Structure formats: structure tokens, C-alpha cells
Amino acid sequence: MKIAVYSQYYKGNEASFSALLEALSKKKSEVFVEENFFQLITEQLDFKTSVPIKTFQALDESFDLLISIGGDGTILRAITYVSNLAIPIIGVNTGRLGFLATIQNNRIESAIDSIFEGNYKISERSLLCVETNPENEDLTQLNFALNEIAISRKNTTSMITVETHLDGEYLTSYWADGLIVSTPTGSTGYSLSCGGPVISPAAKSFAITPIAPHNLNARPLIIPDHTQIQLKVDGREDFYLISLDSRIATLHNSTIVTIKKADFKIKMIELYSESFIDTLRKKLLWGEDKRN
């Protein structure tokens, strides 16, 4: 197998990276490490290994798998290399929660064994994309988000007003710090922190969650994932922020934002020993009550 490995940081990930390389070498895999990460660990941290390693700047369809080392944020950055190539992704979790990065450090070798034996399933995850009028150059590339697209205030402590239309029909104007449009995958991220619902990855839905709304009757809303969402921002400042997962751009208040489902999906590898429900129960400590 031709396998790509991506990480953002080496500190704290040393043992996981070494264990992963060792497990892949036993399978005689062709290993490619993202160039910037490889340069960091070899030149600055003097990392050495007997495993043959090549590097990559971009991926193509010849790759069989992308493995990220880090937390869920690392996976969100890793998908920018995959885009619409349909390369499956799995993550080694060295972060905190790990809803997306599900391989634990002590199970790296067994996870690699399961992957090579075909003991896994593919979970296809929907993405969001955005259009702006007028067009914004910062959003013409990597115009997709696996977790969420969020609108938020910029350079001000004042609220913004987000006028919201669904499929051309006026919904409401949120007085808030911002607004989150989340996929099922992102429902356990920023949206959850703002009181949004948890959505099963298989559900064909998106969630609209206001950030600290001042109109107190505003509540998170579940909508079909084929809905087209149009947003218009007003506020005391002339500009606001839009974020696509971890990527941020600045837009003028005159900009109209249209959010809809992307025309491709991300393939996440899900081991049979792990499931969304199992992860949910563990990470959110559901059932951790003496009465149970």
C-alpha cells in the first residue's frame, strides 16, 4: 500500500510517529510523509529512523490511505490534501477528545493490522462549501469544510445581525456573536460548544447554531442537507469573519454568503472496534453516573 502520513507538530507525537512507522514497515508499505513535517523532524529535531521514507507536497489518486497524527484539528487540516480524491483517512489520536482521530496510542499496531486485513468500514462524511457575492479570492481555493462554516464578528465587542434565508425563504435575523452551519461530523465540535445538537454522521442533515444569541428565543435548527443557506451580515463594523474549519477569511458587510452541500464527500475509515456511538459515550462520559 502507498500511504501518506501527516502531522502538524512533533512534540508530544514522537512515540506515536515512531510506532506508526514501525507498524507500516512490517507491512512493507511505501510511506510518504508530508514535506513540511518531515523537514521539521529531521532538520530541527534530528529524528532518525531505519524505515525508508519519501515526502509529498500534494496527493494524487495513487495513494491508498492518509494517516494523520494529532487531534481532530489535524484531521481537518489533513483533508485539504485529500479534497475530492476519495482517499480514505484515519487518525492517530494524540489530542484531547478525538471524535475523528480514533486510533489510540496503545492500539496503533493492531489498528494497522485491521486496516491491512480489511477489517474496517468506510464512513462517508458530507462537507459544506460556500459562495460569496461579490467573489472573495481567499475562498476560491480549498472552498470546503468538514466540520462547519461559521460567521463571526471582527474587531468589535458588539453583536452582529445575521439575516438568514433557507432556499430563498426568510427564516430570521440572529442578533449574536455569529452563526454556525455545521455538518453531522462537526456537530460534536464548535456547534456542540454553543448548545447545538449531536447529529449521527449518517444523518442527511445540517445544523444552524447561533453563537451567544441576544434574541433569547433563538434555538439551534436542524435542516435537510440539500438546503441552500443564504446569509447577510450587518453590524457596527464594516467587516466580519468567515471560517471554514480552521481557515479564516475577512468579508465586507455587503457580501452575501451562500452555503450548501459540497459535491463530494470525505471517506473516513472506521474500525469495527470503534463506532460513533461508542466514541460518543466515551468522550462525553455518557452513563458515567453512580446510578448506572
Summary of the structure (lengths in Angstrom):
residues: 292
radius of gyration: 20.4
end to end distance: 44.7
largest distance: 61.1
contacts: 909
relative contact order: 0.15
helix: 22%
strand: 37%
